[in-house]
Amino acid sequence: MSGPLRAEPVFAFPIRVYWEDTDAGGIVFYANYLKYFERARTEWLRSLGLGQRALRESTGGIFVVGETSVRFHRPARLDDELLVTARVEEMGRASLIIAQQALLPGGTARPGASSTDKGGFAVPGAGGAARARAGGTLLCDGTIRIGWVEADTLKPARIPAKILEALKQ
């Protein structure tokens, strides 16, 4: 099955903002959102039993980023704890489009956050990473197209059926 796929709930992964993530003003440097998105996608796949090293060893293939689009809405700042989400937006035979968001969870008081931006975040599970309903102040969102390639040649290939099935959960 290919085409649009809307899966709820989404996967959410907590990430703390450290000095190394910020500019001199204590605001997250824009390129670091891509790192946050990568970490959340990796942990999401791992939560589905799709560790990337194991996938390469068992299938001979890997995911590579082919395209990204990111929108910045509000800044994240030093010491913020963000929730970074990932969900399948579109599923094709050789690529996926993953929708992602970086959020400041609802109820987190910080100067500049509007009370209308608050939303609930029920994040069950050990370690803080879980499937959750997204809510809170949207800081950044975007889409990432990842393609499946043969690891040795980097030639495009079909995503193995076991991966596509796991992603439909």
C-alpha positions as a printed Julia matrix, in Angstrom:
169×3 Matrix{Float64}:
  0.0    0.0    0.0
  1.35   3.42  -0.89
  0.1    6.96  -0.6
 -1.0    9.11   2.32
 -1.06   7.45   5.71
 -2.15   9.25   8.85
 -1.15   7.35  11.95
 -2.07   8.44  15.46
 -0.72   8.49  18.01
  2.68   9.86  17.06
  6.02   8.91  18.57
  7.44  11.53  20.97
 11.01  11.7   22.24
 12.26  14.13  24.92
 15.36  16.19  24.16
 16.97  18.71  26.51
 18.56  21.86  25.03
 22.21  22.21  26.08
 24.75  25.03  25.65
 26.25  23.24  22.65
 22.87  23.51  20.88
 22.56  27.29  21.21
 23.98  30.5   19.87
 25.44  33.25  22.08
 21.91  34.37  23.01
 20.92  30.95  24.35
 18.6   30.23  21.39
 18.79  26.9   19.54
 20.81  27.19  16.33
 18.45  26.4   13.45
 20.4   23.42  12.03
 20.16  21.6   15.37
 16.44  20.97  14.79
 17.5   18.55  12.03
 19.66  16.72  14.6
 16.71  16.57  16.99
 14.5   15.2   14.2
 17.13  12.56  13.34
 17.37  11.41  16.96
 13.58  11.11  17.25
 13.32   9.15  13.97
 16.07   6.79  15.08
 14.45   6.15  18.47
 11.04   5.74  16.82
 12.4    3.06  14.47
 14.18   1.4   17.39
 10.89   1.34  19.36
  9.35  -0.57  16.45
 12.13  -3.17  16.53
 13.88  -1.57  13.55
 17.33  -0.69  14.85
 19.27   0.75  11.95
 22.43  -1.31  12.43
 20.38  -4.51  12.67
 18.43  -3.53   9.54
 21.64  -3.11   7.58
 22.98  -6.44   8.79
 19.74  -8.35   8.1
 18.64  -6.7    4.84
 21.73  -5.07   3.33
 19.86  -1.78   3.11
 19.74   1.56   4.87
 17.59   4.67   4.96
 19.11   7.9    3.61
 17.69  11.42   3.74
 16.74  12.69   0.29
 14.82  15.86   1.03
 13.76  18.01   3.94
 11.51  20.99   4.51
 11.56  22.79   7.85
  9.52  25.72   9.21
 10.55  27.66  12.29
  7.76  29.13  14.41
  9.26  30.04  17.8
 12.7   29.63  19.34
 13.73  26.92  21.75
 16.09  28.11  24.46
 18.8   26.83  26.74
 17.51  24.26  29.27
 14.14  23.76  27.54
 12.99  20.15  27.45
 11.41  19.55  24.07
  9.29  16.75  22.78
 10.21  15.84  19.23
  7.66  13.81  17.32
  7.73  11.54  14.28
  4.94   9.97  12.27
  4.58   8.55   8.76
  3.0   11.1    6.44
  3.36   9.05   3.23
  4.53   5.53   2.59
  5.85   4.46  -0.8
  7.68   1.39  -2.09
 11.13   2.96  -1.87
 10.68   6.03   0.31
  8.78   7.49   3.25
  7.82  11.02   4.14
  8.05  11.53   7.9
  6.26  14.5    9.5
  8.07  15.86  12.54
  7.6   18.55  15.16
  9.62  20.05  17.99
  7.3   21.14  20.77
  7.55  22.81  24.13
  5.17  20.6   26.14
  1.91  22.07  27.45
  2.06  23.44  30.95
  5.71  24.44  30.56
  5.93  28.04  31.72
  8.43  30.15  29.83
  8.39  33.86  29.02
  6.91  34.43  25.58
  4.78  31.28  25.53
  1.13  32.1   24.98
 -1.52  30.47  27.13
 -3.36  29.62  23.91
 -0.39  27.49  22.83
 -0.74  25.06  25.71
 -1.8   21.51  25.1
 -1.67  18.22  26.93
  1.14  15.73  26.58
  0.5   12.29  28.0
  3.81  10.51  27.59
  3.59   7.03  29.1
  6.37   4.49  29.14
  9.86   4.1   30.45
 12.6    6.55  29.58
 10.2    9.25  28.46
 10.03   8.11  24.82
  6.59   6.91  23.87
  3.73   7.08  21.47
  1.81  10.16  22.52
 -0.74  12.7   21.38
  1.11  15.81  20.32
  0.34  19.08  22.05
  2.11  22.12  23.38
  3.79  25.11  21.8
  4.95  24.36  18.27
  8.52  25.53  17.82
  9.5   23.87  14.57
  7.94  21.42  12.14
  8.82  19.82   8.88
  8.94  16.78   6.68
 11.82  14.49   5.89
 11.82  12.17   2.86
 13.93   9.1    3.54
 14.71   6.59   0.83
 15.76   2.97   1.07
 19.05   2.1   -0.65
 21.39  -0.86  -0.88
 24.06  -0.11   1.72
 27.04  -1.16  -0.41
 26.08   0.58  -3.66
 23.67   3.3   -2.47
 21.33   2.31  -5.31
 17.62   2.86  -4.59
 15.69  -0.28  -3.64
 12.27  -1.3   -2.38
 11.72  -1.04   1.36
 11.48  -4.61   2.72
  7.91  -5.72   3.53
  8.74  -6.38   7.2
  9.73  -2.72   7.62
  6.59  -1.43   5.93
  4.44  -3.68   8.14
  6.18  -2.47  11.32
  5.63   1.16  10.27
  1.88   0.6    9.93
  1.6   -0.15  13.68
